[in-house]
Amino acid sequence: MTHSRGRRYHPQTQGKIERWHRSMKKRILLVNHYLPEELAIALQRLVSYYNHEPYHQSLASLPPAGVLYGPARRYWSNAT
């Protein structure tokens, strides 16, 4: 992987992360978090869910963590 920078708020270069931020805001704002710790826990759960649970069509039907770390055994253990 290489680190690259693009213009802020520019959908053509930052579209995926901008979309992630919008999705995150929509989910987090649904619940009132009265303490900073509650918000931090909610964000950790959201990031963990996004990285390990949903299967993405554009990622060969794997979650992002499966693409980054290789197909984890738990994804294939039930199929074999």
C-alpha positions as CSV (number, residue, x, y, z in Angstrom):
1,M,0.0,0.0,0.0
2,T,1.1,3.5,-0.6
3,H,-0.1,6.6,1.1
4,S,-1.5,9.2,-1.2
5,R,-3.2,12.5,-0.5
6,G,-6.0,14.1,-2.4
7,R,-8.0,17.3,-2.2
8,R,-10.4,17.6,0.8
9,Y,-14.1,17.4,0.1
10,H,-13.4,16.4,-3.5
11,P,-15.7,13.5,-4.3
12,Q,-13.8,12.3,-7.3
13,T,-10.7,11.6,-5.2
14,Q,-12.1,11.2,-1.7
15,G,-15.5,9.6,-2.5
16,K,-15.1,6.4,-0.5
17,I,-14.0,8.1,2.7
18,E,-16.5,10.9,2.4
19,R,-19.2,8.3,2.0
20,W,-17.9,6.4,5.1
21,H,-18.0,9.6,7.1
22,R,-21.6,10.3,6.0
23,S,-22.7,6.8,6.9
24,M,-20.9,7.0,10.3
25,K,-22.6,10.3,11.1
26,K,-26.0,9.0,10.2
27,R,-25.6,6.0,12.5
28,I,-24.0,7.8,15.4
29,L,-26.5,10.6,15.4
30,L,-29.4,8.2,15.8
31,V,-28.6,7.7,19.5
32,N,-27.8,10.3,22.2
33,H,-24.3,9.7,23.7
34,Y,-24.1,11.6,27.0
35,L,-20.5,10.7,27.8
36,P,-17.4,10.8,25.6
37,E,-16.7,7.2,26.5
38,E,-20.1,6.1,25.2
39,L,-19.4,7.8,21.9
40,A,-15.9,6.2,21.7
41,I,-17.5,2.7,22.3
42,A,-20.2,3.3,19.7
43,L,-17.5,4.3,17.1
44,Q,-15.4,1.3,17.9
45,R,-18.4,-1.0,17.4
46,L,-19.3,0.7,14.2
47,V,-15.8,0.4,12.8
48,S,-15.5,-3.2,13.9
49,Y,-18.8,-4.1,12.3
50,Y,-18.0,-2.4,9.0
51,N,-14.6,-4.0,8.8
52,H,-15.6,-7.6,9.7
53,E,-19.3,-8.2,9.0
54,P,-20.8,-6.9,5.8
55,Y,-19.8,-8.5,2.5
56,H,-19.0,-6.0,-0.2
57,Q,-19.7,-6.8,-3.8
58,S,-16.8,-4.7,-5.0
59,L,-14.4,-6.6,-2.8
60,A,-15.2,-10.1,-4.2
61,S,-17.9,-10.6,-1.6
62,L,-15.5,-10.3,1.3
63,P,-15.5,-7.8,4.2
64,P,-12.7,-5.2,4.1
65,A,-10.7,-7.1,6.8
66,G,-10.9,-10.2,4.6
67,V,-9.3,-8.4,1.7
68,L,-6.6,-6.7,3.8
69,Y,-5.6,-9.7,5.9
70,G,-6.5,-12.4,3.4
71,P,-9.6,-14.7,3.7
72,A,-9.9,-15.5,7.4
73,R,-10.6,-19.1,8.4
74,R,-13.9,-18.1,9.9
75,Y,-15.3,-17.0,6.5
76,W,-14.5,-20.4,4.9
77,S,-14.8,-22.8,7.9
78,N,-18.6,-23.0,7.6
79,A,-18.5,-23.7,3.8
80,T,-16.1,-26.7,4.0
